[in-house]
Amino acid sequence: MHGARQIPKKRSLKSASPSSAVSARLHIWKFRTVPAGMVALILLSFLLYSPTLRHGFVHWDDDGYVVENAHVQEGLSWQSIRWALTTTEASNWHPLTWLSHELDCQLFGLRPQGHHATSIFLHALNAALLFYVLQSATGMGLRSWIVAALWSLHPLAVESVSWVAERKNVLSMLLFLLALLAYIRYVRCPSLGRYIAIAVLFAIALAAKPMVITLPLALMIADYWPLNRIAEWSAQTSWGGLPKIPLTRALAEKAPLLLLSVCSAIVTVFAQRLGGALQSFDEYPLGVRLSNAAVAYVAYLKQLVWPLQLAALYPHRGASLSWSRVVLALTFVAVITWLTWKNRRSKPYLLAGWLWYLVTLIPVIGIVQVGMQARADRYTYLPVVGVIFGMVWLVSDVANQLRVGSVPRRAIAVVVFSALAIATWRQQDSWSDEYSLWTHALAVTGDNYIAERNLGAELISRGEPDEAFPRFQRAIRFNPRDGAAHIDIGAFLLSHGQLEGAIRELDLGSQLPADRKQKFSAYENLAVAFVEREDALQARNNFRLARDTDPASFQQLITGYQRRVQESPSADAYFWLAVLQAQAGQQSEAQTSWLKALSLRPQYSSMQSFFDILASS
């Protein structure tokens, strides 16, 4: 009727514009389903890694990080916090990691279940946060959940989660993802406060593990895809409709973060040189390191697709890598790079994922060689995210184009998830104890001199020295320049009274490549051997070499003897305590211990001149 008020029709979702309909569905997905997806990932991760809760510590680095570290065992105190902020123990500066271990000791003592539970919890949070970050950046909830689930279930993560000493990996990943999430919030509504949040989270992540120095480059990759911020790179808009910015502005945004990366790299190199973990260029020339890096890039991808022969350590082959293998690896990397570049406009997620993988592996790919491994499963914890999200997006797009039904998709997902879960469940068994760790490594890697040597050390600790000796011999046969194996053989011969053979092996081991603690062991055992041979000058010199090589271990040796004389006083214990105290410059304490030894065994008076030489400056 004329003049009557017309009541507007209520618009349904179906009658809305396509863009508003999509936006509404994404809105519903985000606020109703995302929390449930995060909770599901957390529960799934905990369930999958429950076997690790039954494991103990392993001597391989767990002793240095927790079991034999008096600072960490002290828990959180002003003294231990100050130590965590200043130490380069374990050849790294990562104070947040030390604080994490100290907190665990504060809460759980040396009960390994608590330490393992913390690592599993952090991994579960990483899975949930990875899902949330991808969903926030792309608006694709289901695909993002599948990426996070595949990443969490994959056996390559076992080393980072089941090894207490790798707390730094799961902790730094958590902070990396939080910084990435803060960046997504910043690009949607730029402000100084939000940018400072990115920088603070990045700095804290670097304090957990310096491997995350590639964050600024990862943010540039995210600018390309999925954020689509760079005007020169893409005409597409992100699902959130972010405004385009010039490349110069994007680079300027990353400059302060790059400065943090450079500072962290300098500190890391200094700490690793100080700790003896950074291998010299003579040991691994640049050509050898570059060749190994190319092969490692391909090997990690193979393990991602077929993760059935994973080991705690893959020994570096040095110059023995064949040129054909190196050329094939370089060709493979070049072909994948070309294919992803060629499809950069139609499938930008492939180039983004591939660049993410290449870039985030750079700090640990071996161009700057740290340690004796060719590669390590733990190094893939962050980088494989790029490969996984690239493949999930590709498979989803292809399935949509082929109009594959939901039933086949679900069936394939169940098969893949189940296969990964079973492999991860089994892989955890190899981390249950030291013996399982190295027997498994030998079973899947072959001529692994480090695994042979470490298994020999474990057999000695189990009271099976006769079984250990052939392991050390095999380690030397596989790598005659393995200083640690010569040192272990020398210690074995010394314990069996074969002084000349022990001195020969220990002296050779001290001159070959070995880390700081191994060289300390060589000099300490040499000093003991020369004492038994009654060569006071050589004993004194080697005690001082041990002291100068690793002052912390030398002080721990003194502390151990102090505890021994308190619990079970003996002339021998007081004698060795006096010798060590004299080398440490504690002359009055050394004299007191020497008099105690004399009172318990007057026959030591004949060794007065011998002791005087040992204690002389």
C-alpha positions in Angstrom: 0.0 0.0 0.0 1.0 3.5 -0.7 2.6 5.1 2.4 2.8 1.8 4.2 6.1 1.0 5.8 7.8 -1.8 4.0 9.5 -4.5 6.1 12.8 -5.5 4.5 13.3 -9.1 3.8 15.7 -10.9 6.2 18.8 -11.9 4.2 19.8 -15.5 4.6 23.3 -16.7 4.2 22.3 -18.2 0.8 21.1 -14.9 -0.5 24.2 -13.1 0.7 27.1 -12.3 -1.7 29.6 -15.0 -2.3 32.3 -13.1 -0.5 30.2 -12.5 2.6 29.1 -16.1 2.6 32.7 -17.3 2.6 33.6 -14.7 5.3 30.7 -15.9 7.5 31.7 -19.6 7.1 35.3 -18.7 8.1 34.1 -16.8 11.0 32.0 -19.7 12.2 34.9 -22.1 11.6 37.3 -20.0 13.5 35.3 -19.3 16.6 33.5 -22.7 16.9 36.0 -25.2 15.6 39.5 -23.8 16.1 39.6 -24.3 19.9 38.3 -27.9 19.5 41.0 -28.5 16.8 43.7 -27.2 19.1 42.5 -29.4 22.0 42.4 -32.4 19.8 46.0 -31.9 18.7 47.2 -31.5 22.3 45.5 -34.7 23.4 46.7 -36.5 20.3 50.3 -35.5 20.9 50.2 -36.5 24.6 48.7 -39.9 23.8 51.2 -40.6 21.1 54.2 -39.7 23.2 53.0 -41.4 26.4 55.6 -44.2 26.1 58.4 -41.6 26.6 57.1 -40.9 30.1 58.5 -44.4 31.1 62.0 -43.6 29.8 64.9 -42.5 31.9 67.7 -40.1 31.1 70.3 -41.0 28.5 74.0 -40.3 29.2 74.3 -38.6 25.8 74.0 -34.9 26.7 71.3 -35.5 29.4 74.1 -35.8 31.9 75.6 -32.4 31.0 72.2 -30.7 30.8 70.6 -32.2 33.9 71.9 -35.4 35.6 75.5 -34.2 36.3 74.9 -30.4 36.2 75.0 -29.0 39.8 73.8 -25.6 38.6 70.7 -27.0 37.0 70.0 -29.3 39.9 70.0 -26.4 42.3 66.7 -25.3 40.7 65.7 -21.7 40.4 67.8 -19.5 42.6 69.6 -16.1 42.1 72.9 -18.0 41.7 71.6 -20.5 39.1 69.7 -17.9 37.2 72.9 -15.8 37.0 74.8 -18.8 35.8 72.2 -19.6 33.1 72.4 -16.0 31.8 76.2 -16.0 31.5 77.4 -19.6 30.8 78.4 -21.1 27.5 78.2 -24.6 28.8 77.2 -27.2 26.2 78.9 -24.9 23.6 75.9 -22.6 23.4 74.4 -19.5 24.9 70.8 -20.4 25.5 69.8 -19.1 29.0 66.1 -19.8 28.6 66.8 -23.5 28.0 68.9 -23.6 31.1 66.1 -21.9 33.1 63.6 -24.4 31.7 65.8 -27.3 33.0 66.3 -25.6 36.3 62.5 -25.2 36.7 62.0 -28.9 36.0 64.6 -29.8 38.7 62.8 -27.4 41.0 59.5 -29.2 40.4 60.5 -32.8 39.7 64.1 -33.2 41.0 65.9 -35.9 39.0 62.7 -37.9 38.3 62.9 -38.2 34.5 59.1 -38.5 34.0 58.6 -34.9 34.9 61.3 -33.7 32.5 59.8 -35.8 29.7 56.3 -34.5 30.5 57.5 -30.9 30.0 59.0 -31.7 26.6 55.8 -33.5 25.5 53.7 -30.6 26.7 55.7 -28.1 24.8 55.5 -30.3 21.6 51.7 -30.6 22.0 51.5 -26.8 22.4 53.6 -26.4 19.2 51.2 -28.6 17.3 48.2 -26.6 18.5 49.9 -23.3 17.8 51.1 -24.3 14.4 47.4 -25.1 13.5 46.3 -21.7 14.9 49.0 -19.8 13.1 48.3 -21.4 9.7 44.5 -21.0 10.1 44.9 -17.3 11.1 47.1 -16.7 8.0 45.2 -18.6 5.4 41.6 -19.0 6.7 41.8 -22.7 5.7 41.0 -24.5 8.9 40.9 -28.1 7.8 44.1 -28.0 5.7 45.9 -26.2 8.6 44.8 -28.9 11.0 46.0 -31.6 8.7 49.4 -29.9 8.5 49.8 -29.6 12.2 48.6 -33.2 12.8 51.1 -34.6 10.2 53.9 -32.6 11.7 53.1 -33.7 15.3 52.7 -37.4 14.4 55.8 -37.6 12.2 58.7 -39.8 13.6 61.2 -37.1 12.7 60.0 -35.2 15.8 60.8 -38.1 18.2 64.4 -37.0 18.8 63.3 -33.5 19.8 60.5 -34.7 22.1 62.0 -37.8 23.7 65.5 -36.5 24.3 65.5 -34.3 27.4 68.7 -32.5 26.2 66.7 -31.3 23.1 64.4 -29.1 25.3 65.9 -26.2 23.4 64.3 -27.4 20.2 60.7 -27.6 21.4 61.0 -24.5 23.4 62.5 -22.3 20.6 59.8 -23.6 18.2 57.1 -22.5 20.6 58.5 -19.0 20.7 59.2 -18.9 17.0 55.5 -19.6 16.3 54.4 -17.0 18.9 56.6 -14.5 17.1 55.0 -15.5 13.8 51.5 -15.1 15.3 52.5 -11.7 16.6 53.6 -10.8 13.1 50.3 -11.8 11.6 48.5 -9.5 14.2 51.0 -6.7 13.3 50.4 -6.8 9.5 46.7 -6.6 10.0 46.9 -3.6 12.3 50.4 -2.2 12.3 51.6 -0.4 15.5 54.8 0.1 17.4 53.6 -2.0 20.3 52.8 -5.0 18.1 56.2 -4.7 16.4 58.0 -4.6 19.7 56.1 -7.8 20.7 57.6 -9.5 17.6 61.1 -8.4 18.5 60.8 -9.4 22.1 59.4 -12.9 21.3 62.2 -13.3 18.7 64.9 -12.3 21.2 63.4 -14.8 23.8 63.3 -17.5 21.1 67.0 -16.9 20.3 67.7 -17.3 24.1 66.2 -20.8 23.8 68.1 -21.9 20.6 70.0 -19.8 18.1 68.8 -22.0 15.2 65.7 -19.7 14.9 67.9 -16.8 13.6 66.1 -17.3 10.2 62.8 -15.8 11.5 63.2 -12.5 9.5 63.6 -14.5 6.3 60.6 -16.7 7.3 58.6 -13.6 7.7 59.5 -12.4 4.2 58.4 -15.8 2.9 55.1 -15.4 4.7 54.8 -11.9 3.1 54.9 -13.7 -0.2 52.5 -16.5 0.8 50.0 -16.7 2.5 49.9 -13.0 3.4 50.4 -11.7 -0.2 51.6 -8.4 1.1 54.3 -7.5 -1.4 53.0 -5.4 -4.3 55.8 -6.4 -6.7 55.4 -10.1 -6.1 51.7 -10.9 -6.4 48.5 -9.4 -7.6 46.4 -11.7 -5.4 45.1 -10.6 -2.1 45.2 -12.5 1.2 42.0 -14.0 2.5 42.0 -11.2 5.1 42.3 -8.5 2.5 45.6 -7.1 3.7 46.8 -4.0 1.9 49.8 -4.3 -0.4 53.1 -2.7 0.5 56.3 -2.1 -1.5 59.2 -4.5 -1.2 61.4 -1.8 0.2 59.0 -1.3 3.2 58.8 -5.1 3.8 62.6 -5.3 3.9 62.8 -2.3 6.2 60.4 -4.0 8.6 62.8 -6.9 8.9 66.0 -4.9 9.4 65.9 -4.7 13.3 65.1 -8.4 13.4 68.0 -9.2 11.2 70.3 -7.2 13.5 69.1 -9.5 16.3 70.0 -12.5 14.1 73.5 -11.2 13.4 74.1 -10.6 17.1 72.9 -14.1 18.0 75.1 -15.7 15.3 78.2 -13.9 16.6 77.5 -15.0 20.2 76.8 -18.6 19.0 80.0 -18.9 17.0 82.0 -17.6 20.0 80.2 -20.0 22.4 80.8 -23.0 20.1 84.5 -22.1 19.6 84.9 -21.7 23.4 83.2 -25.1 24.0 85.2 -26.9 21.3 82.1 -27.9 19.3 82.9 -25.9 16.2 85.0 -28.1 13.9 88.0 -26.6 12.3 88.1 -25.9 8.6 91.0 -28.3 8.3 88.9 -31.2 9.6 86.0 -30.4 7.1 87.1 -28.2 4.2 84.5 -25.9 2.6 84.0 -28.2 -0.4 83.3 -31.2 1.9 80.8 -29.2 4.0 79.0 -27.9 0.9 78.8 -31.4 -0.5 77.4 -32.8 2.7 74.9 -30.0 2.9 73.5 -30.8 -0.6 73.2 -34.5 0.3 71.6 -33.7 3.7 68.9 -31.5 2.0 67.8 -34.6 0.0 68.3 -37.1 2.8 65.9 -35.1 5.1 63.2 -35.2 2.4 63.7 -38.9 2.0 63.2 -39.4 5.7 60.2 -37.2 5.7 58.5 -39.5 3.1 60.0 -42.8 4.3 60.8 -42.4 8.0 61.8 -46.0 8.9 65.6 -45.8 9.4 66.0 -42.9 11.8 69.0 -42.8 14.2 70.3 -40.7 17.0 73.4 -39.9 15.0 74.5 -40.1 11.4 78.3 -39.9 11.2 79.9 -37.4 8.9 81.6 -39.2 6.0 84.0 -36.3 5.3 85.5 -36.4 1.9 84.3 -40.0 1.2 81.0 -38.8 -0.3 80.9 -39.8 -3.9 80.7 -37.0 -6.5 77.9 -38.8 -8.3 75.8 -38.6 -5.1 76.6 -35.0 -4.6 75.7 -34.1 -8.2 72.4 -36.0 -8.0 71.5 -34.2 -4.8 72.3 -30.8 -6.4 70.3 -31.7 -9.5 67.3 -32.7 -7.4 67.4 -29.5 -5.3 67.7 -27.4 -8.5 64.8 -29.2 -10.2 62.5 -28.8 -7.3 63.5 -25.1 -7.0 62.8 -24.6 -10.7 59.4 -26.4 -10.6 58.2 -24.4 -7.6 59.4 -21.1 -9.2 57.7 -22.0 -12.5 54.4 -22.5 -10.6 54.8 -19.5 -8.3 51.7 -17.8 -9.6 49.3 -20.7 -9.8 50.6 -22.5 -6.7 52.5 -20.0 -4.6 52.3 -22.3 -1.5 54.8 -24.6 -3.2 57.5 -22.0 -3.6 56.8 -20.7 -0.1 57.0 -24.1 1.5 60.2 -25.0 -0.4 61.9 -21.7 0.5 60.9 -22.2 4.1 62.5 -25.6 4.1 65.7 -24.4 2.4 66.1 -21.2 4.5 65.3 -22.5 8.0 67.8 -25.4 7.6 70.7 -23.1 6.7 72.0 -22.6 10.3 72.3 -26.4 10.9 72.9 -27.8 7.4 76.6 -28.1 8.1 78.1 -25.2 6.1 79.4 -24.1 9.6 80.1 -27.6 11.0 79.2 -28.2 14.6 79.8 -31.7 16.0 80.6 -34.9 14.1 77.2 -35.6 12.6 76.3 -35.4 8.9 72.7 -34.4 9.8 70.3 -34.9 12.7 66.6 -35.6 13.0 66.2 -32.7 15.5 67.3 -30.2 12.8 64.1 -30.9 10.8 61.7 -30.0 13.6 61.0 -26.5 12.2 62.1 -26.8 8.5 59.8 -29.7 7.5 56.7 -27.5 8.3 57.3 -25.8 4.9 57.3 -29.1 2.9 54.3 -30.4 4.8 52.1 -27.3 4.2 53.2 -27.1 0.6 52.2 -30.7 -0.1 48.9 -30.6 1.9 47.8 -27.5 -0.1 48.9 -29.2 -3.4 47.1 -32.5 -2.7 44.0 -30.6 -1.6 43.9 -28.5 -4.7 44.4 -31.5 -7.0 41.7 -33.5 -5.1 39.3 -30.6 -5.6 40.1 -30.4 -9.3 39.6 -34.1 -9.7 36.4 -33.9 -7.5 37.6 -36.6 -5.2 34.9 -37.5 -2.7 35.1 -37.1 1.0 35.2 -40.8 1.7 38.4 -41.5 -0.3 40.0 -38.4 1.3 39.2 -39.6 4.8 40.4 -43.1 4.0 43.7 -41.8 2.8 44.1 -39.5 5.8 43.4 -42.4 8.2 46.0 -44.6 6.5 48.7 -41.8 6.5 48.0 -40.7 10.1 48.0 -44.3 11.3 51.2 -45.2 9.6 53.0 -42.2 11.0 51.6 -42.8 14.5 52.8 -46.4 14.5 56.3 -45.4 13.3 56.5 -42.7 15.9 55.4 -45.0 18.7 58.1 -47.5 17.7 60.8 -44.9 17.2 60.4 -43.9 20.9 61.6 -47.3 22.0 65.1 -46.5 20.7 65.2 -43.6 23.3 64.3 -45.7 26.3 67.9 -46.1 27.4 71.5 -45.7 26.3 71.8 -49.3 25.2 68.7 -49.2 23.0 69.8 -45.9 21.6 73.1 -47.0 20.2 72.1 -50.6 19.2 69.3 -49.1 17.1 71.7 -46.6 15.6 74.1 -49.3 14.6 71.3 -51.4 13.1 70.1 -48.6 10.8 73.3 -46.7 9.9 76.0 -49.4 9.5 79.6 -48.3 10.0 78.8 -45.7 12.7 82.0 -45.2 14.7 80.3 -42.8 17.2 77.6 -45.3 18.0 80.2 -48.1 18.4 82.2 -45.9 20.8 79.1 -44.8 22.8 77.8 -48.3 23.0 81.2 -49.4 24.4 81.0 -46.7 27.1 77.5 -47.9 28.0 78.7 -51.5 28.3 81.5 -50.4 30.6 78.9 -48.6 32.8 76.9 -51.8 32.9 79.9 -53.7 34.1 80.7 -55.4 30.8 84.2 -54.1 29.9 85.1 -57.2 27.9 82.1 -56.6 25.6 83.0 -52.9 25.4 86.6 -53.2 24.2 85.7 -54.6 20.7 83.3 -51.7 20.2 86.1 -49.2 20.7 88.3 -51.2 18.3 85.6 -51.1 15.7 85.2 -47.4 16.2 88.9 -46.8 15.4 88.7 -49.2 12.5 85.8 -47.1 11.0 87.6 -43.8 11.8 91.3 -44.0 12.9 91.1 -40.2 13.6 88.4 -40.6 16.3 90.2 -39.2 19.3 87.5 -40.1 21.7 87.7 -43.9 20.8 91.5 -43.8 21.5 90.8 -42.1 24.8 88.2 -44.8 25.7 90.7 -47.6 24.8 93.4 -45.8 26.9 91.0 -45.6 29.9 90.1 -49.3 29.5 93.8 -50.3 29.4 94.6 -48.1 32.4 91.8 -49.8 34.4 93.4 -53.2 33.5 96.9 -52.1 34.6 98.4 -51.9 31.1 100.2 -48.6 31.7 102.3 -48.3 28.5 99.5 -49.1 26.2 97.2 -46.8 28.1 99.6 -43.9 27.9 100.2 -44.4 24.2 96.4 -44.4 23.4 95.6 -41.5 25.7 98.4 -39.4 24.3 97.3 -40.1 20.7 93.6 -39.4 21.6 94.5 -36.1 23.1 96.1 -35.0 19.8 93.2 -36.0 17.6 89.9 -34.3 17.1 87.8 -34.6 20.3 85.6 -32.3 22.3 86.6 -30.5 25.4 85.3 -33.1 27.9 86.9 -35.9 26.0 90.3 -34.1 26.0 89.8 -33.5 29.7 89.3 -37.2 30.2 92.5 -37.9 28.2 94.7 -35.6 30.3 93.1 -36.7 33.6 93.7 -40.4 32.8 97.3 -39.6 31.5 98.0 -37.9 34.8 96.8 -41.0 36.8 98.8 -43.3 34.6 102.0 -41.2 35.2 101.3 -41.2 38.9 101.1 -45.0 38.8 104.4 -45.0 36.8 105.8 -42.6 39.5 106.6 -39.9 36.9 105.7 -36.9 39.0 106.6 -34.2 36.4 104.5 -35.8 33.6 101.6 -36.3 36.1 101.7 -32.7 37.2 101.8 -31.4 33.6 98.8 -33.5 32.6 96.8 -32.6 35.6 97.3 -29.0 34.7 96.4 -29.6 31.1 93.1 -31.2 32.3 92.5 -28.2 34.6 93.1 -25.7 31.8 91.1 -27.7 29.2 87.9 -27.9 31.3 88.0 -26.0 34.7 84.4 -26.9 35.5 85.0 -30.7 35.1 88.2 -30.3 37.1 86.3 -28.7 40.0 83.7 -31.4 39.8 86.4 -33.9 40.2 87.6 -32.2 43.3 84.0 -32.0 44.6 83.6 -35.7 44.0 86.6 -36.6 46.1 85.5 -34.2 48.8 82.2 -36.1 49.0 84.1 -39.4 49.0 86.3 -38.6 51.9 83.3 -37.4 53.9 81.2 -40.5 53.2 84.1 -43.1 53.3 87.5 -41.7 54.4 90.5 -43.5 53.0 94.1 -42.7 52.5 93.9 -43.1 48.7 90.9 -40.7 48.5 92.7 -38.1 50.6 95.9 -38.5 48.5 94.0 -37.8 45.2 92.1 -35.0 46.8 95.4 -33.4 47.9 96.9 -33.7 44.4 93.8 -32.2 42.7 93.6 -29.3 45.3 97.3 -28.6 44.7 96.7 -28.3 41.0 93.8 -26.0 41.6 96.0 -23.7 43.6 94.3 -24.6 46.9 97.6 -25.2 48.7 96.5 -25.0 52.3 93.6 -27.4 51.6 95.9 -29.7 49.7 98.3 -29.8 52.7 95.5 -30.6 55.0 94.3 -33.5 52.8 97.9 -34.8 52.5 98.3 -34.9 56.3 95.0 -36.8 56.5 96.3 -39.3 54.0 99.6 -39.7 56.0 97.6 -40.2 59.2 95.6 -43.0 57.6 98.6 -44.6 55.9 102.0 -43.6 57.4 103.7 -45.5 54.5 102.8 -42.4 52.3 105.7 -40.6 54.0 108.1 -42.2 51.5 106.2 -40.3 48.8 106.7 -36.9 50.3 109.1 -35.7 47.6 106.8 -37.2 44.9 103.9 -35.2 46.3 106.0 -32.0 46.6 106.7 -32.2 42.9 103.1 -32.7 42.1 102.1 -29.8 44.2 104.9 -27.5 43.0 104.1 -24.5 40.8 
